[in-house]
């Protein structure tokens, strides 16, 4: 490489030659003007020099709209995986979604506080300039703004493109912090496109209610619950003024839920996804009564109803309370012909009457149901048989009514296409009886989450061939997640021995029972002879194990000729900097959030499916 002085000398000579040629071409130019023209020409394509005008506005409107669409989807995906909080949207520093550009509008708007003082020629495209505070070090919190809303407040041209692109406005959200004018604008701008609707009337995990004890002290309890012998604090009287502190929790009220349905029900022909989440069953029942009165939903593909409640113990024999909300309801007049995914989390419906639309499903989740509001064995079997392409089945603290002494009089639960199965929060006798009735010829991803009992009987079932099979399902598994499986050590050993085709293992070692699985694998990797346990293992996700022990296991597998390709550890684990550096150098390493999805997406090739069916 030439010295810097030589490069500078060459540049100076080029500039002098160019200036001389300019003056020769136009003798009226002064040396200063000629030098200016040469400099502008040389810097014209310099990426560090701001361009003239706004080149992005030269793009076709269709391409600019697609850029907005991609940005919107990226932001929504980030929120779906917990990277941003949805309720950061539209707090005090909000942009008015529906507000239009009425006069000659400003060229750009500050995100924190719109400024419309500058005029612009309405017949020309306003130039784009940067948004936000000029002080990058400002620590003041600025709430997240939906990408499409932000884009629509940059300049008139961008607003025209964004507002007239229906695909940007198809996600309709109702929460306690979300202004209702936003869904109104979204519904109008989405035109005739299918829409995704979320009604969020649940408390955030960290939120609490404040109650007043006899001494006038405020006590925090989980939001949505009322402790005995305590009363909610009084609402401040109006005489205290608008700035008085209101200690009561603010939920999306029943009146607001009604207002939401009044707004979206006329568009029911466009509903594609509907998600409703509540912290109090009274709110969920109020929403269900609206769904009972709704007309058919012709294109609805995904229905998710979540009632969050921490009390999930002993549901096999529990009675649903409060009784005034026990009545099962039929939704959408029983007509949802395109439903493909359904989740009922602590929410029951009229299962028998709903057989008309609980069919053709590909994903079904039943969770946290008291025994007396569960579907009967016969009804659940009818739902499953009416969904021959069902791929994912989740039974978490739910399943058929716990009259298992009668199950043998019915046909078994044949699940010919289920590849992903979640079994969680059942007592041992119940899940053993249910598993014995299940026929699972192609399962390749399994999640197990049990605690509080000895599940040796069920663990032994897992290692035995099911009816009509020559092997257990374990050799077919490619993914296994164990959150809890208390059982004898001998059963743990046998389970690991049979996982001969497992590619990915997820173990949460939060107590001694699950730690044994990792200890067995470590002992085998370090001291075992012959074939290693889990010979096809490529990915390990682990939680609750010290980083030095994980490093020792990874190194032992590598030395044994069975190296891991990917390692994930929990963000809450204590990982030394030295071990983290070693992981990055020797394996594809990352950290996962414990709230991430339980089952990864797997695809089975036709050849693999043929092999599974032949077994």
MILUM-473090 format. One line per field, with one value per residue (C-alpha): residue number from 1; x, y, z. Coordinates in pm, whole numbers, plus 50000, padded with zeros to 5 digits. Example, Ala and Ser with C-alpha at 12.3 -4.5 7.8 and 13.67 -1.06 7.14 Angstrom:
pado: c(1:2)
c1: c(51230:51367)
c2: c(49550:49894)
c3: c(50780:50714)
This chain:
pado: c(1:2:3:4:5:6:7:8:9:10:11:12:13:14:15:16:17:18:19:20:21:22:23:24:25:26:27:28:29:30:31:32:33:34:35:36:37:38:39:40:41:42:43:44:45:46:47:48:49:50:51:52:53:54:55:56:57:58:59:60:61:62:63:64:65:66:67:68:69:70:71:72:73:74:75:76:77:78:79:80:81:82:83:84:85:86:87:88:89:90:91:92:93:94:95:96:97:98:99:100:101:102:103:104:105:106:107:108:109:110:111:112:113:114:115:116:117:118:119:120:121:122:123:124:125:126:127:128:129:130:131:132:133:134:135:136:137:138:139:140:141:142:143:144:145:146:147:148:149:150:151:152:153:154:155:156:157:158:159:160:161:162:163:164:165:166:167:168:169:170:171:172:173:174:175:176:177:178:179:180:181:182:183:184:185:186:187:188:189:190:191:192:193:194:195:196:197:198:199:200:201:202:203:204:205:206:207:208:209:210:211:212:213:214:215:216:217:218:219:220:221:222:223:224:225:226:227:228:229:230:231:232:233:234:235:236:237:238:239:240:241:242:243:244:245:246:247:248:249:250:251:252:253:254:255:256:257:258:259:260:261:262:263:264:265:266:267:268:269:270:271:272:273:274:275:276:277:278:279:280:281:282:283:284:285:286:287:288:289:290:291:292:293:294:295:296:297:298:299:300:301:302:303:304:305:306:307:308:309:310:311:312:313:314:315:316:317:318:319:320:321:322:323:324:325:326:327:328:329:330:331:332:333:334:335:336:337:338:339:340:341:342:343:344:345:346:347:348:349:350:351:352:353:354:355:356:357:358:359:360:361:362:363:364:365:366:367:368:369:370:371:372:373:374:375:376:377:378:379:380:381:382:383:384:385:386:387:388:389:390:391:392:393:394:395:396:397:398:399:400:401:402:403:404:405:406:407:408:409:410:411:412:413:414:415:416:417:418:419:420:421:422:423:424:425:426:427:428:429:430:431:432:433:434:435:436:437:438:439:440:441:442:443:444:445:446:447:448:449:450:451:452:453:454:455:456:457:458:459:460:461:462:463:464:465:466:467:468:469:470:471:472:473:474:475:476:477:478:479:480:481:482:483:484:485:486:487:488:489:490:491:492:493:494:495:496:497:498:499:500:501:502:503:504:505:506:507:508:509:510:511:512:513:514:515:516:517:518:519:520:521:522:523:524:525:526:527:528:529:530:531:532:533:534:535:536:537:538:539:540:541:542:543:544:545:546:547:548:549:550:551:552:553:554:555:556:557:558:559:560:561:562:563:564:565:566:567:568:569:570:571:572:573:574:575:576:577:578:579:580:581:582:583:584:585:586:587:588:589:590:591:592:593:594:595:596:597:598:599:600:601:602:603:604:605:606:607:608:609:610:611:612:613:614:615)
c1: c(50000:50133:50217:49947:50167:50193:49816:49751:50005:49832:49490:49623:49762:49428:49243:49487:49451:49073:49065:49293:49069:48758:48916:49031:48676:48526:48775:48515:48545:48754:48992:48768:48452:48638:48765:48411:48268:48546:48491:48114:48168:48416:48188:47868:47873:48037:47818:47922:47776:47396:47233:47033:46663:46524:46614:46380:46087:46200:46101:45768:45493:45435:45797:45789:45468:45637:45926:45674:45509:45841:45922:45580:45612:45964:45839:45538:45764:45993:45696:45565:45894:45893:46168:45937:45633:45313:45170:45453:45235:45048:45117:45138:45373:45149:45105:44744:44686:44379:44497:44524:44739:44497:44708:45044:45212:45556:45828:45905:45776:45948:45842:45817:45613:45484:45560:45345:45475:45666:45486:45546:45425:45130:45200:45554:45692:45817:46178:46249:46455:46551:46302:46347:46568:46902:47055:47138:47242:46901:46782:46421:46189:46007:45737:45748:45538:45398:45622:45341:45219:45569:45614:45283:45405:45734:45614:45310:45430:45505:45170:44983:45163:45120:44757:44659:44838:44574:44823:44979:44661:44531:44631:44353:44437:44231:44408:44360:44631:44534:44308:43995:44046:44340:44132:43873:44136:44292:43957:43897:44246:44262:43973:43857:44166:44146:44218:44389:44214:44350:44143:44382:44201:44464:44699:45070:45268:45428:45106:44934:44620:44649:44412:44367:44397:44236:44522:44491:44801:44799:44895:44992:44834:44831:44615:44260:44236:44072:44233:44001:43934:44070:43882:43984:44098:43835:43828:43953:43658:43629:43702:44061:44113:44221:44577:44473:44627:44386:44515:44273:44386:44263:44154:43987:43634:43326:43194:43515:43497:43142:43261:43532:43282:43047:43335:43461:43146:43029:43360:43325:43348:43711:43818:44117:44269:44094:44282:44116:44307:44169:44273:43920:43672:43393:43565:43611:43249:43139:43344:43203:42847:42934:43084:42767:42567:42809:42708:42923:43291:43353:43733:43839:44143:44277:44078:44275:44099:44328:44208:44518:44499:44787:44575:44636:44674:44437:44222:44137:43892:43817:43481:43458:43403:43236:42924:42750:43000:42988:42727:42888:42823:42818:43024:42955:42630:42851:42979:43354:43422:43789:43911:44255:44403:44222:44345:44119:44332:44114:43811:43533:43262:42976:43203:42926:42752:43089:43167:43021:43331:43598:43699:43972:44210:44587:44668:44462:44545:44334:44470:44374:44015:43834:43703:43335:43385:43606:43482:43382:43615:43374:43348:43726:43771:43511:43703:44030:43883:43725:44076:44277:44551:44600:44974:45013:44818:44867:44697:44809:44610:44322:44186:43874:43655:43823:43595:43884:43718:43483:43746:43811:43453:43535:43762:44125:44245:44398:44620:44764:44924:45027:45401:45418:45272:45267:45163:45172:45028:44838:44853:45026:44719:44533:44814:44904:44544:44519:44854:44755:44457:44659:44787:45077:45245:45440:45518:45867:45854:45749:45721:45678:45608:45505:45581:45459:45436:45639:45577:45769:45462:45421:45797:45797:45504:45710:45977:45731:45586:45241:44956:45018:45382:45703:45888:45810:45779:46117:46337:46127:46175:46388:46303:46241:46178:46172:46048:45960:45951:46004:46074:46319:46677:46647:46362:46564:46849:46617:46458:46800:46906:46605:46654:46874:46753:46714:46859:46755:46720:46580:46616:46520:46730:46549:46542:46728:46489:46565:46932:46974:46916:47210:47426:47365:47459:47773:47884:47833:48021:48320:48344:48119:48253:48108:47817:47730:47385:47194:47435:47253:47230:47323:47146:47123:46917:46983:46874:46985:47329:47658:47844:48159:47962:47801:48142:48283:47998:48032:48408:48364:48114:48356:48645:48422:48349:47987:48017:47727:47653:47441:47414:47157:47158:46907:46948:46900:47187:47520:47768:48128:48291:48560:48305:48098:48407:48487:48131:48142:48470:48363:47990:47707:47612:47326:47106:46733:46453:46254:45927:46017:45805:45803:45815:46026:45889:45990:45936:45931:46039:45839:46123:46136:45759:45775:46041:45832:45519:45713:45820)
c2: c(50000:50342:50587:50838:51126:50971:50921:51280:51403:51206:51344:51700:51651:51512:51812:52061:51892:51893:52261:52353:52166:52344:52685:52585:52480:52798:53085:53296:53072:53191:52937:52929:52848:52584:52422:52422:52247:51987:51921:51879:51639:51428:51416:51347:50971:50991:50792:51021:51327:51376:51346:51621:51584:51248:50962:50717:50921:50833:50472:50354:50386:50009:49941:50199:50043:49702:49845:49974:49631:49455:49701:49649:49270:49278:49487:49259:48951:49112:49177:48824:48689:48924:49158:49456:49512:49561:49789:50036:50157:50482:50610:50979:51062:50928:51008:51045:50751:50896:51254:51365:51619:51906:52202:52232:51994:51976:51789:51571:51513:51463:51130:51264:51575:51644:51989:52115:52468:52439:52456:52249:52262:52021:51950:51835:51555:51677:51596:51333:51424:51237:51189:51200:51380:51512:51410:51041:51027:51134:50868:50982:50692:50719:50456:50227:50346:50106:50118:50194:50482:50624:50598:50776:51074:51139:51342:51387:51147:50872:50930:50900:50573:50426:50524:50381:50048:49820:49546:49778:49811:49455:49400:49538:49562:49655:49700:49917:50155:50155:50437:50320:50567:50355:50038:50256:50398:50055:49901:50175:50165:49784:49803:49453:49257:48982:49119:48986:49093:49095:49187:49202:49234:49056:49207:49208:48960:49228:49418:49410:49540:49751:49676:49855:49673:49773:50007:50195:50040:49941:49579:49456:49131:48970:49166:49037:48871:48992:48875:48796:49064:49335:49590:49786:50140:50406:50591:50944:51188:51435:51722:51603:51710:51524:51480:51268:50918:50635:50321:50087:49865:49961:49669:49674:49699:49506:49826:49860:49495:49561:49870:49663:49403:49674:49803:49473:49261:49437:49321:48956:48837:48958:48802:48576:48558:48629:48629:48720:48715:48799:48783:48750:48492:48748:48940:48625:48522:48869:48829:48478:48612:48846:48557:48358:48636:48677:48557:48292:48372:48244:48292:48272:48041:48091:48123:48172:48222:48265:48295:48335:48178:48054:47782:47480:47205:46910:47004:46641:46637:47008:47180:47497:47813:48059:47864:48164:48144:47767:47768:47644:47863:47797:48051:48194:47996:47691:47800:47857:47655:47749:47712:47549:47647:47662:47726:47712:47810:47789:47864:47615:47621:47392:47115:46891:47166:47294:46973:47156:47377:47194:46995:47013:47146:47140:47278:47220:47331:47247:47387:47422:47299:47177:46828:46922:47162:46938:46758:46397:46128:46058:46428:46481:46173:46308:46637:46453:46215:46509:46658:46390:46643:46757:46824:46971:46861:47026:46885:47097:47038:46937:46653:46438:46434:46228:45925:45706:45387:45418:45506:45145:45121:45375:45369:45470:45823:45765:46058:45965:46303:46445:46514:46749:46656:46847:46664:46876:46919:46591:46347:46018:45792:46024:46070:45700:45603:45867:45781:45414:45516:45728:45602:45822:45668:45975:46190:46336:46628:46578:46811:46667:46877:46697:46744:46671:46291:45989:45938:45611:45430:45681:45692:45314:45343:45576:45308:45033:44974:45122:44912:44814:44930:44728:45005:45287:45639:45739:45619:45834:46156:46432:46688:46632:46894:46781:47044:46791:46409:46277:45904:45633:45667:45338:45480:45792:45573:45368:45682:45819:45485:45479:45833:45707:45960:46266:46582:46840:46812:47076:47010:47244:47135:47341:47057:46734:46513:46678:46737:46358:46356:46591:46402:46075:46233:46388:46061:45880:46143:46139:45774:45568:45316:45221:45416:45738:45813:46032:45960:46196:46489:46818:47082:47118:47376:47367:47566:47553:47396:47574:47685:47492:47165:47243:47325:46998:46806:46985:46923:46556:46505:46673:46449:46143:46230:46336:46715:46947:47196:47434:47520:47745:47846:48050:48423:48377:48125:48231:48196:48304:48523:48261:47986:48212:48289:47917:47836:48096:47951:47586:47576:47786:47945:48171:48262:48198:48361:48114:48247:48119:47864:47509:47327:47422:47382:47058:46938:46574:46473:46215:45963:46016:45983:45653:45525:45624:45457:45139:45110)
c3: c(50000:49905:50187:50277:50159:49810:49790:49897:49639:49363:49465:49465:49117:48992:49139:48982:48643:48668:48769:48478:48236:48373:48322:47975:47884:48035:48065:48251:48557:48843:49003:49311:49106:48905:49226:49368:49059:49064:49434:49391:49102:49303:49607:49415:49483:49826:50069:50355:50185:50212:49867:49709:49781:49902:49663:49837:49706:49354:49424:49285:49545:49530:49629:49908:50039:50042:50244:50497:50503:50573:50851:51007:51002:51147:51439:51494:51492:51750:51976:51925:52062:52357:52235:52282:52497:52300:52568:52511:52222:52260:52608:52687:52399:52130:51764:51654:51418:51253:51233:50871:50693:50658:50549:50383:50620:50771:50593:50893:51241:51572:51721:52072:51993:51643:51507:51220:51196:50870:50538:50229:49871:49854:49486:49551:49764:50098:50162:50429:50730:51042:51322:51697:51939:51827:52158:52122:52486:52615:52859:52858:52777:52447:52397:52096:51804:51541:51236:50994:51214:51236:50857:50801:51004:50823:50526:50306:50036:50287:50456:50127:50050:50401:50454:50115:50165:50328:50428:50688:50890:50934:51299:51520:51891:52194:52530:52836:52708:52341:52214:52035:51752:51636:51567:51397:51162:51106:51010:50756:50607:50584:50339:50249:50362:50628:50976:51290:51611:51966:52271:52566:52898:53106:53361:53286:53494:53705:53772:54111:54273:54589:54880:55208:55541:55873:55956:55629:55476:55109:55039:54692:54569:54222:53983:53943:54286:54608:54934:55225:55488:55264:55061:54753:54829:54774:54446:54504:54514:54230:54468:54486:54128:53816:53943:54243:54250:54172:54347:54170:53885:53541:53324:52988:53125:53014:52859:52658:52552:52432:52245:52081:51959:51837:51627:51483:51450:51130:50980:51091:50730:50741:51073:51015:51365:51694:52025:52355:52685:53030:53394:53533:53406:53432:53151:52944:52992:52885:52566:52511:52528:52242:52042:52107:51942:51650:51304:51132:51076:50721:50696:51064:51076:51428:51753:52076:52410:52713:53073:53287:53631:53845:54015:53790:54052:54081:53785:53704:53995:54037:53997:53791:53991:53993:53900:53739:53453:53415:53137:52813:52510:52136:51943:51597:51572:51531:51190:51148:50832:50788:51147:51152:51489:51824:52178:52484:52785:53094:52874:52808:52544:52448:52322:52189:51994:51871:51685:51385:51365:51570:51265:51006:51272:51239:51585:51902:52256:52560:52886:53251:53257:53567:53516:53498:53204:52993:52683:52735:52604:52319:52227:52233:52018:51774:51751:51687:51431:51248:51216:51033:50947:51308:51344:51695:52004:52344:52654:52948:53263:53039:52832:52851:53162:53434:53416:53298:53420:53119:52854:52754:52626:52354:52053:52108:52024:51681:51576:51236:51155:51493:51484:51785:52123:52454:52773:53088:53438:53482:53770:53696:53692:53456:53202:53213:53134:52861:52700:52688:52473:52229:51893:51777:51472:51353:51660:51638:51886:52249:52551:52902:53211:53530:53898:54249:54208:54109:53738:53706:53575:53292:53224:53184:52941:52726:52684:52587:52238:52193:52062:51701:51711:51731:51917:52155:52016:52165:51874:51636:51831:51685:51954:52325:52593:52955:53196:53462:53482:53836:53801:53896:53771:53582:53373:53295:53171:52951:52805:52708:52558:52326:52191:51911:51650:51870:51712:51972:52350:52587:52960:53243:53540:53803:54056:54126:53922:53589:53672:53667:53290:53237:53486:53301:52969:53121:53276:52949:52747:52984:53089:52865:52619:52284:52139:52316:52448:52202:51914:51675:51916:51749:51956:52334:52522:52894:53198:53559:53508:53587:53277:53372:53379:53044:52899:53028:52863:52530:52530:52617:52332:52093:52200:52166:51802:51872:51877:51939:51664:51869:52237:52406:52770:52968:53010:53386:53420:53566:53279:53330:53067:53018:52950:52726:52517:52495:52385:52108:51977:51982:51910:51772:52104:52207:52502:52513:52705:52922:52776:52427:52240:52373:52042:51747:51397:51235:50881:50782:50436:50243:50282:50659:50684:50494:50734:51036:50898:50817:51181)
